[in-house]
Amino acid sequence: MTRGARILVRLVTLVLALSVVGFILTASFVYMWRNAEANSPKVALAFEPGGIDETIDKTVARVQLRMTGVDVSMPVAPDDDAEVIFVVEEGQSTTAVAYHLERVNLITSADAFRYFIQAEGSDRSVQAGVFPLKRSMTMAQILHALQTGGADDVQVTIPEGWRAEQVAALLVENGVIESAEDFLQAVQMGRSDYPFLTDRPEGASDSVEGFLFPDTYRFPRYTQPQVVLDIMLDNWQVRVDEDLQALADASGLTMYELVTLASLVEREAVLADERALIARVYLNRIGIDMPLQADPTVQFAKANAAWNPEAPDASIEAMWPTLTRGELNAIESPYNTYLNQGLPPGPICSPGLASIEAALAPAPEGSPYADALYFVAVADDRVPAVPPERAAHLEAPTPGMHLFTVSYDEHLQNDQAYGER
């Protein structure tokens, strides 16, 4: 046997011997510990409430915390008192919360924060809610805020297809903000630091109408309007993810234009299977320079003309007023798509994710009605039989459905037979 081989054999033997000794010592320690716990009822009195297992967990967590080298009493930025709105979702794990805190630079180490929670015996006690935090807060202060600060939050659901005025009224009604006017001013002033707001067409307003993402939110009571708006815009950026952005990049339209299209789809569609069809009709019209003739754009224009800041009325009837046929070609506004070519200057409401997806992925070529240029909404009392090509989606005639056609003559026939009167 060579000298090198002998050295290797000795090293392996030494490692095995040390492993055996370590196993024997560990087993002996565990045996004595359990025996002492079983035979001495006073032992548990020396440990914290919860018994020996919890005490061991806390001790291990304290050791792990020290090993990170993080000083939990030192804030990230002691002189930075600017508020950072931090959202904890319902059911979000402690680990996810910790890494989110690190990502937004409220703490220096997610691992240290997790160990700190365990060392304090506070695991799983972080509440869901919206929390105003500061980078001048220590870990202990942040943990305390996350444990106690969400109790007075307000939960609000923003429906799909609402205008900013409707959202503002709902926020005031629920005590999220004090002034609808201030919120609407923040919406009109807009933001320029979000990527999806940088590709507005020339002449578009600065408003972020269309990007108040419909969802269920938790807000602190009486929050600053700009903070509420930022939470909604942040949510939009998260929900409209990279995959959807890739679809937008491949579509030939900007994301702003696609959201504008989606807002029309949102206001027109009643049935889920019609969203992609309606989007396709509008894109077909754009492709041949044909006016969109979308009634909701005229409703939007009519409501804008009637809006009175001194006596605001954000009811559904005021925001989406009934139209006469004569008004379709009479209301002067850049939003009136009977009088103007192409998409309106911006979104007319905040569409939900389903309508955004329909705008990004309209009915494909070759599918039923993919070449349609017209559709008419069916009146509730004039519902026709289900067309065979839509039987896969509609089991029975349904109020709110649309009838799609390629020719204008067929459209007129459908309108006469099934349209509103």
PALUM-366656 format. One record per residue (C-alpha): residue number from 1; residue in three letters; x, y, z. Coordinates in steps of 0.5 Angstrom, whole numbers, plus 500, padded with zeros to 3 digits. Layout:
<pts>
+------+------+-----+-----+-----+
: resi : resn :  c1 :  c2 :  c3 :
+------+------+-----+-----+-----+
:  NUM :  ALA :   X :   Y :   Z :
...
+------+------+-----+-----+-----+
</pts>
This chain:
<pts>
+------+------+-----+-----+-----+
: resi : resn :  c1 :  c2 :  c3 :
+------+------+-----+-----+-----+
:    1 :  MET : 500 : 500 : 500 :
:    2 :  THR : 503 : 507 : 498 :
:    3 :  ARG : 504 : 512 : 503 :
:    4 :  GLY : 498 : 516 : 500 :
:    5 :  ALA : 493 : 511 : 501 :
:    6 :  ARG : 495 : 509 : 508 :
:    7 :  ILE : 494 : 517 : 510 :
:    8 :  LEU : 487 : 517 : 507 :
:    9 :  VAL : 485 : 510 : 511 :
:   10 :  ARG : 488 : 514 : 517 :
:   11 :  LEU : 484 : 520 : 516 :
:   12 :  VAL : 477 : 516 : 514 :
:   13 :  THR : 478 : 512 : 520 :
:   14 :  LEU : 479 : 518 : 524 :
:   15 :  VAL : 473 : 521 : 521 :
:   16 :  LEU : 469 : 515 : 523 :
:   17 :  ALA : 471 : 514 : 530 :
:   18 :  LEU : 469 : 522 : 531 :
:   19 :  SER : 462 : 521 : 528 :
:   20 :  VAL : 461 : 515 : 533 :
:   21 :  VAL : 464 : 519 : 539 :
:   22 :  GLY : 459 : 524 : 537 :
:   23 :  PHE : 453 : 520 : 536 :
:   24 :  ILE : 454 : 517 : 543 :
:   25 :  LEU : 455 : 523 : 546 :
:   26 :  THR : 449 : 526 : 543 :
:   27 :  ALA : 445 : 520 : 545 :
:   28 :  SER : 447 : 520 : 552 :
:   29 :  PHE : 445 : 528 : 553 :
:   30 :  VAL : 438 : 527 : 550 :
:   31 :  TYR : 437 : 521 : 554 :
:   32 :  MET : 439 : 524 : 561 :
:   33 :  TRP : 435 : 531 : 559 :
:   34 :  ARG : 429 : 527 : 557 :
:   35 :  ASN : 430 : 523 : 564 :
:   36 :  ALA : 431 : 529 : 568 :
:   37 :  GLU : 425 : 532 : 565 :
:   38 :  ALA : 421 : 526 : 566 :
:   39 :  ASN : 423 : 525 : 574 :
:   40 :  SER : 423 : 532 : 576 :
:   41 :  PRO : 417 : 536 : 575 :
:   42 :  LYS : 421 : 543 : 578 :
:   43 :  VAL : 425 : 543 : 571 :
:   44 :  ALA : 420 : 546 : 567 :
:   45 :  LEU : 419 : 552 : 572 :
:   46 :  ALA : 426 : 554 : 570 :
:   47 :  PHE : 424 : 555 : 563 :
:   48 :  GLU : 419 : 560 : 559 :
:   49 :  PRO : 412 : 559 : 558 :
:   50 :  GLY : 411 : 554 : 553 :
:   51 :  GLY : 416 : 549 : 556 :
:   52 :  ILE : 423 : 546 : 554 :
:   53 :  ASP : 421 : 545 : 547 :
:   54 :  GLU : 419 : 553 : 546 :
:   55 :  THR : 425 : 555 : 550 :
:   56 :  ILE : 430 : 551 : 546 :
:   57 :  ASP : 427 : 554 : 539 :
:   58 :  LYS : 428 : 561 : 542 :
:   59 :  THR : 435 : 560 : 544 :
:   60 :  VAL : 437 : 557 : 537 :
:   61 :  ALA : 433 : 563 : 534 :
:   62 :  ARG : 437 : 568 : 538 :
:   63 :  VAL : 444 : 564 : 537 :
:   64 :  GLN : 442 : 564 : 529 :
:   65 :  LEU : 440 : 572 : 530 :
:   66 :  ARG : 447 : 573 : 533 :
:   67 :  MET : 451 : 569 : 527 :
:   68 :  THR : 447 : 574 : 522 :
:   69 :  GLY : 451 : 580 : 525 :
:   70 :  VAL : 445 : 584 : 525 :
:   71 :  ASP : 444 : 589 : 530 :
:   72 :  VAL : 436 : 589 : 531 :
:   73 :  SER : 436 : 596 : 535 :
:   74 :  MET : 439 : 599 : 529 :
:   75 :  PRO : 434 : 602 : 523 :
:   76 :  VAL : 436 : 602 : 516 :
:   77 :  ALA : 436 : 609 : 516 :
:   78 :  PRO : 435 : 613 : 523 :
:   79 :  ASP : 434 : 620 : 520 :
:   80 :  ASP : 429 : 618 : 514 :
:   81 :  ASP : 422 : 619 : 517 :
:   82 :  ALA : 418 : 618 : 510 :
:   83 :  GLU : 413 : 614 : 510 :
:   84 :  VAL : 413 : 607 : 507 :
:   85 :  ILE : 406 : 604 : 506 :
:   86 :  PHE : 407 : 596 : 507 :
:   87 :  VAL : 402 : 591 : 505 :
:   88 :  VAL : 401 : 584 : 508 :
:   89 :  GLU : 396 : 580 : 504 :
:   90 :  GLU : 391 : 575 : 508 :
:   91 :  GLY : 395 : 568 : 509 :
:   92 :  GLN : 402 : 571 : 507 :
:   93 :  SER : 407 : 567 : 511 :
:   94 :  THR : 412 : 570 : 516 :
:   95 :  THR : 418 : 569 : 511 :
:   96 :  ALA : 414 : 572 : 505 :
:   97 :  VAL : 413 : 578 : 509 :
:   98 :  ALA : 421 : 578 : 512 :
:   99 :  TYR : 423 : 578 : 504 :
:  100 :  HIS : 418 : 583 : 502 :
:  101 :  LEU : 421 : 588 : 508 :
:  102 :  GLU : 428 : 587 : 506 :
:  103 :  ARG : 426 : 588 : 498 :
:  104 :  VAL : 423 : 595 : 500 :
:  105 :  ASN : 429 : 597 : 504 :
:  106 :  LEU : 425 : 597 : 511 :
:  107 :  ILE : 430 : 592 : 514 :
:  108 :  THR : 437 : 590 : 512 :
:  109 :  SER : 436 : 582 : 513 :
:  110 :  ALA : 430 : 578 : 512 :
:  111 :  ASP : 433 : 572 : 515 :
:  112 :  ALA : 435 : 576 : 521 :
:  113 :  PHE : 428 : 579 : 522 :
:  114 :  ARG : 425 : 571 : 522 :
:  115 :  TYR : 430 : 569 : 527 :
:  116 :  PHE : 428 : 576 : 531 :
:  117 :  ILE : 421 : 574 : 531 :
:  118 :  GLN : 422 : 567 : 533 :
:  119 :  ALA : 427 : 569 : 539 :
:  120 :  GLU : 421 : 574 : 541 :
:  121 :  GLY : 416 : 568 : 541 :
:  122 :  SER : 412 : 572 : 536 :
:  123 :  ASP : 412 : 567 : 530 :
:  124 :  ARG : 405 : 567 : 526 :
:  125 :  SER : 403 : 573 : 529 :
:  126 :  VAL : 404 : 578 : 523 :
:  127 :  GLN : 397 : 581 : 521 :
:  128 :  ALA : 394 : 582 : 514 :
:  129 :  GLY : 393 : 590 : 513 :
:  130 :  VAL : 396 : 596 : 510 :
:  131 :  PHE : 402 : 599 : 515 :
:  132 :  PRO : 405 : 606 : 515 :
:  133 :  LEU : 412 : 604 : 516 :
:  134 :  LYS : 419 : 608 : 516 :
:  135 :  ARG : 426 : 606 : 515 :
:  136 :  SER : 428 : 610 : 522 :
:  137 :  MET : 424 : 604 : 525 :
:  138 :  THR : 428 : 599 : 529 :
:  139 :  MET : 426 : 591 : 527 :
:  140 :  ALA : 422 : 591 : 534 :
:  141 :  GLN : 418 : 597 : 532 :
:  142 :  ILE : 417 : 594 : 525 :
:  143 :  LEU : 415 : 588 : 528 :
:  144 :  HIS : 410 : 591 : 533 :
:  145 :  ALA : 407 : 595 : 528 :
:  146 :  LEU : 406 : 589 : 524 :
:  147 :  GLN : 403 : 586 : 530 :
:  148 :  THR : 398 : 591 : 532 :
:  149 :  GLY : 397 : 596 : 527 :
:  150 :  GLY : 392 : 593 : 522 :
:  151 :  ALA : 386 : 592 : 527 :
:  152 :  ASP : 383 : 599 : 524 :
:  153 :  ASP : 384 : 597 : 517 :
:  154 :  VAL : 378 : 598 : 512 :
:  155 :  GLN : 377 : 593 : 507 :
:  156 :  VAL : 374 : 595 : 500 :
:  157 :  THR : 373 : 592 : 494 :
:  158 :  ILE : 373 : 596 : 487 :
:  159 :  PRO : 369 : 593 : 482 :
:  160 :  GLU : 371 : 592 : 475 :
:  161 :  GLY : 369 : 598 : 470 :
:  162 :  TRP : 368 : 603 : 475 :
:  163 :  ARG : 371 : 610 : 473 :
:  164 :  ALA : 375 : 614 : 478 :
:  165 :  GLU : 369 : 618 : 481 :
:  166 :  GLN : 366 : 612 : 483 :
:  167 :  VAL : 372 : 609 : 486 :
:  168 :  ALA : 373 : 616 : 490 :
:  169 :  ALA : 366 : 616 : 493 :
:  170 :  LEU : 367 : 609 : 495 :
:  171 :  LEU : 373 : 611 : 499 :
:  172 :  VAL : 370 : 616 : 502 :
:  173 :  GLU : 364 : 612 : 504 :
:  174 :  ASN : 368 : 607 : 507 :
:  175 :  GLY : 373 : 612 : 511 :
:  176 :  VAL : 379 : 611 : 507 :
:  177 :  ILE : 380 : 618 : 505 :
:  178 :  GLU : 377 : 624 : 507 :
:  179 :  SER : 376 : 628 : 500 :
:  180 :  ALA : 374 : 625 : 494 :
:  181 :  GLU : 376 : 632 : 491 :
:  182 :  ASP : 383 : 631 : 493 :
:  183 :  PHE : 383 : 623 : 490 :
:  184 :  LEU : 381 : 625 : 484 :
:  185 :  GLN : 386 : 631 : 483 :
:  186 :  ALA : 391 : 626 : 485 :
:  187 :  VAL : 388 : 621 : 479 :
:  188 :  GLN : 388 : 627 : 474 :
:  189 :  MET : 396 : 629 : 476 :
:  190 :  GLY : 398 : 622 : 474 :
:  191 :  ARG : 405 : 619 : 475 :
:  192 :  SER : 410 : 618 : 471 :
:  193 :  ASP : 415 : 613 : 474 :
:  194 :  TYR : 411 : 607 : 473 :
:  195 :  PRO : 413 : 603 : 466 :
:  196 :  PHE : 406 : 602 : 464 :
:  197 :  LEU : 405 : 610 : 464 :
:  198 :  THR : 410 : 612 : 460 :
:  199 :  ASP : 408 : 610 : 453 :
:  200 :  ARG : 402 : 615 : 453 :
:  201 :  PRO : 400 : 617 : 446 :
:  202 :  GLU : 401 : 624 : 444 :
:  203 :  GLY : 396 : 629 : 447 :
:  204 :  ALA : 394 : 624 : 452 :
:  205 :  SER : 392 : 627 : 459 :
:  206 :  ASP : 396 : 625 : 465 :
:  207 :  SER : 390 : 622 : 468 :
:  208 :  VAL : 391 : 615 : 471 :
:  209 :  GLU : 384 : 613 : 470 :
:  210 :  GLY : 384 : 606 : 467 :
:  211 :  PHE : 390 : 604 : 472 :
:  212 :  LEU : 386 : 603 : 479 :
:  213 :  PHE : 386 : 596 : 479 :
:  214 :  PRO : 380 : 593 : 481 :
:  215 :  ASP : 381 : 588 : 487 :
:  216 :  THR : 380 : 588 : 494 :
:  217 :  TYR : 384 : 592 : 498 :
:  218 :  ARG : 386 : 594 : 506 :
:  219 :  PHE : 387 : 601 : 507 :
:  220 :  PRO : 389 : 605 : 514 :
:  221 :  ARG : 383 : 609 : 516 :
:  222 :  TYR : 384 : 616 : 513 :
:  223 :  THR : 390 : 615 : 509 :
:  224 :  GLN : 393 : 621 : 504 :
:  225 :  PRO : 390 : 620 : 497 :
:  226 :  GLN : 396 : 619 : 494 :
:  227 :  VAL : 398 : 614 : 498 :
:  228 :  VAL : 392 : 610 : 496 :
:  229 :  LEU : 393 : 611 : 489 :
:  230 :  ASP : 400 : 609 : 489 :
:  231 :  ILE : 398 : 602 : 493 :
:  232 :  MET : 393 : 601 : 487 :
:  233 :  LEU : 398 : 603 : 482 :
:  234 :  ASP : 403 : 598 : 485 :
:  235 :  ASN : 398 : 593 : 485 :
:  236 :  TRP : 397 : 594 : 477 :
:  237 :  GLN : 404 : 593 : 476 :
:  238 :  VAL : 404 : 586 : 480 :
:  239 :  ARG : 398 : 583 : 477 :
:  240 :  VAL : 399 : 585 : 470 :
:  241 :  ASP : 406 : 581 : 470 :
:  242 :  GLU : 411 : 580 : 465 :
:  243 :  ASP : 408 : 575 : 461 :
:  244 :  LEU : 402 : 580 : 460 :
:  245 :  GLN : 407 : 585 : 458 :
:  246 :  ALA : 410 : 580 : 453 :
:  247 :  LEU : 404 : 579 : 450 :
:  248 :  ALA : 403 : 587 : 449 :
:  249 :  ASP : 410 : 588 : 446 :
:  250 :  ALA : 408 : 583 : 441 :
:  251 :  SER : 401 : 586 : 439 :
:  252 :  GLY : 403 : 592 : 436 :
:  253 :  LEU : 400 : 597 : 441 :
:  254 :  THR : 402 : 600 : 447 :
:  255 :  MET : 400 : 598 : 454 :
:  256 :  TYR : 397 : 604 : 455 :
:  257 :  GLU : 393 : 603 : 448 :
:  258 :  LEU : 391 : 596 : 450 :
:  259 :  VAL : 388 : 598 : 457 :
:  260 :  THR : 384 : 603 : 453 :
:  261 :  LEU : 381 : 598 : 449 :
:  262 :  ALA : 380 : 593 : 455 :
:  263 :  SER : 376 : 599 : 458 :
:  264 :  LEU : 371 : 599 : 452 :
:  265 :  VAL : 371 : 591 : 453 :
:  266 :  GLU : 370 : 592 : 460 :
:  267 :  ARG : 364 : 596 : 459 :
:  268 :  GLU : 361 : 593 : 453 :
:  269 :  ALA : 362 : 585 : 456 :
:  270 :  VAL : 357 : 582 : 460 :
:  271 :  LEU : 358 : 575 : 458 :
:  272 :  ALA : 365 : 572 : 460 :
:  273 :  ASP : 366 : 569 : 453 :
:  274 :  GLU : 364 : 575 : 449 :
:  275 :  ARG : 370 : 579 : 452 :
:  276 :  ALA : 375 : 576 : 446 :
:  277 :  LEU : 370 : 577 : 441 :
:  278 :  ILE : 369 : 584 : 443 :
:  279 :  ALA : 376 : 586 : 443 :
:  280 :  ARG : 377 : 583 : 436 :
:  281 :  VAL : 371 : 587 : 433 :
:  282 :  TYR : 374 : 593 : 435 :
:  283 :  LEU : 381 : 591 : 433 :
:  284 :  ASN : 378 : 589 : 426 :
:  285 :  ARG : 375 : 596 : 425 :
:  286 :  ILE : 382 : 599 : 427 :
:  287 :  GLY : 385 : 595 : 422 :
:  288 :  ILE : 380 : 598 : 416 :
:  289 :  ASP : 380 : 605 : 419 :
:  290 :  MET : 373 : 604 : 421 :
:  291 :  PRO : 370 : 608 : 427 :
:  292 :  LEU : 369 : 604 : 433 :
:  293 :  GLN : 362 : 607 : 435 :
:  294 :  ALA : 363 : 604 : 442 :
:  295 :  ASP : 357 : 607 : 446 :
:  296 :  PRO : 360 : 607 : 453 :
:  297 :  THR : 365 : 612 : 450 :
:  298 :  VAL : 359 : 617 : 449 :
:  299 :  GLN : 357 : 615 : 456 :
:  300 :  PHE : 363 : 617 : 458 :
:  301 :  ALA : 363 : 624 : 455 :
:  302 :  LYS : 356 : 625 : 457 :
:  303 :  ALA : 358 : 624 : 464 :
:  304 :  ASN : 364 : 629 : 463 :
:  305 :  ALA : 360 : 634 : 461 :
:  306 :  ALA : 355 : 634 : 466 :
:  307 :  TRP : 360 : 633 : 472 :
:  308 :  ASN : 359 : 638 : 477 :
:  309 :  PRO : 365 : 639 : 482 :
:  310 :  GLU : 360 : 643 : 487 :
:  311 :  ALA : 355 : 638 : 487 :
:  312 :  PRO : 359 : 631 : 485 :
:  313 :  ASP : 354 : 625 : 483 :
:  314 :  ALA : 358 : 619 : 482 :
:  315 :  SER : 352 : 614 : 482 :
:  316 :  ILE : 352 : 609 : 476 :
:  317 :  GLU : 346 : 613 : 473 :
:  318 :  ALA : 350 : 619 : 473 :
:  319 :  MET : 357 : 616 : 471 :
:  320 :  TRP : 354 : 611 : 465 :
:  321 :  PRO : 348 : 615 : 463 :
:  322 :  THR : 342 : 613 : 458 :
:  323 :  LEU : 343 : 615 : 451 :
:  324 :  THR : 339 : 617 : 446 :
:  325 :  ARG : 340 : 615 : 439 :
:  326 :  GLY : 341 : 622 : 437 :
:  327 :  GLU : 346 : 623 : 442 :
:  328 :  LEU : 351 : 618 : 439 :
:  329 :  ASN : 353 : 623 : 434 :
:  330 :  ALA : 351 : 629 : 437 :
:  331 :  ILE : 356 : 630 : 443 :
:  332 :  GLU : 362 : 633 : 442 :
:  333 :  SER : 368 : 630 : 445 :
:  334 :  PRO : 375 : 627 : 443 :
:  335 :  TYR : 372 : 621 : 447 :
:  336 :  ASN : 366 : 620 : 442 :
:  337 :  THR : 368 : 614 : 438 :
:  338 :  TYR : 362 : 615 : 433 :
:  339 :  LEU : 365 : 622 : 431 :
:  340 :  ASN : 373 : 620 : 432 :
:  341 :  GLN : 377 : 615 : 429 :
:  342 :  GLY : 381 : 610 : 433 :
:  343 :  LEU : 381 : 609 : 440 :
:  344 :  PRO : 379 : 614 : 445 :
:  345 :  PRO : 385 : 619 : 448 :
:  346 :  GLY : 385 : 614 : 454 :
:  347 :  PRO : 381 : 609 : 458 :
:  348 :  ILE : 374 : 610 : 460 :
:  349 :  CYS : 374 : 606 : 466 :
:  350 :  SER : 379 : 601 : 470 :
:  351 :  PRO : 378 : 594 : 467 :
:  352 :  GLY : 379 : 588 : 470 :
:  353 :  LEU : 384 : 583 : 469 :
:  354 :  ALA : 380 : 579 : 464 :
:  355 :  SER : 378 : 584 : 460 :
:  356 :  ILE : 386 : 586 : 459 :
:  357 :  GLU : 387 : 579 : 457 :
:  358 :  ALA : 382 : 579 : 452 :
:  359 :  ALA : 385 : 586 : 449 :
:  360 :  LEU : 392 : 582 : 449 :
:  361 :  ALA : 389 : 576 : 446 :
:  362 :  PRO : 383 : 577 : 442 :
:  363 :  ALA : 379 : 572 : 439 :
:  364 :  PRO : 384 : 568 : 434 :
:  365 :  GLU : 383 : 568 : 426 :
:  366 :  GLY : 379 : 563 : 424 :
:  367 :  SER : 375 : 562 : 430 :
:  368 :  PRO : 367 : 564 : 430 :
:  369 :  TYR : 366 : 571 : 429 :
:  370 :  ALA : 373 : 573 : 428 :
:  371 :  ASP : 372 : 577 : 422 :
:  372 :  ALA : 366 : 581 : 425 :
:  373 :  LEU : 365 : 588 : 425 :
:  374 :  TYR : 359 : 589 : 428 :
:  375 :  PHE : 355 : 587 : 435 :
:  376 :  VAL : 349 : 589 : 438 :
:  377 :  ALA : 347 : 588 : 445 :
:  378 :  VAL : 340 : 584 : 446 :
:  379 :  ALA : 335 : 587 : 450 :
:  380 :  ASP : 333 : 583 : 456 :
:  381 :  ASP : 326 : 582 : 453 :
:  382 :  ARG : 328 : 580 : 446 :
:  383 :  VAL : 333 : 574 : 447 :
:  384 :  PRO : 334 : 570 : 441 :
:  385 :  ALA : 336 : 562 : 441 :
:  386 :  VAL : 343 : 561 : 442 :
:  387 :  PRO : 347 : 561 : 435 :
:  388 :  PRO : 350 : 554 : 434 :
:  389 :  GLU : 357 : 556 : 434 :
:  390 :  ARG : 356 : 559 : 441 :
:  391 :  ALA : 353 : 553 : 444 :
:  392 :  ALA : 359 : 551 : 447 :
:  393 :  HIS : 359 : 557 : 452 :
:  394 :  LEU : 352 : 558 : 452 :
:  395 :  GLU : 347 : 553 : 454 :
:  396 :  ALA : 341 : 557 : 454 :
:  397 :  PRO : 339 : 564 : 451 :
:  398 :  THR : 342 : 569 : 456 :
:  399 :  PRO : 340 : 577 : 457 :
:  400 :  GLY : 346 : 581 : 456 :
:  401 :  MET : 349 : 577 : 450 :
:  402 :  HIS : 351 : 580 : 444 :
:  403 :  LEU : 350 : 578 : 437 :
:  404 :  PHE : 356 : 579 : 432 :
:  405 :  THR : 356 : 580 : 424 :
:  406 :  VAL : 360 : 581 : 419 :
:  407 :  SER : 355 : 585 : 414 :
:  408 :  TYR : 352 : 591 : 416 :
:  409 :  ASP : 345 : 589 : 413 :
:  410 :  GLU : 345 : 583 : 418 :
:  411 :  HIS : 347 : 588 : 424 :
:  412 :  LEU : 341 : 592 : 422 :
:  413 :  GLN : 336 : 586 : 422 :
:  414 :  ASN : 339 : 583 : 429 :
:  415 :  ASP : 338 : 590 : 432 :
:  416 :  GLN : 331 : 591 : 429 :
:  417 :  ALA : 329 : 584 : 432 :
:  418 :  TYR : 333 : 584 : 438 :
:  419 :  GLY : 336 : 591 : 440 :
:  420 :  GLU : 334 : 595 : 446 :
:  421 :  ARG : 328 : 600 : 444 :
+------+------+-----+-----+-----+
</pts>
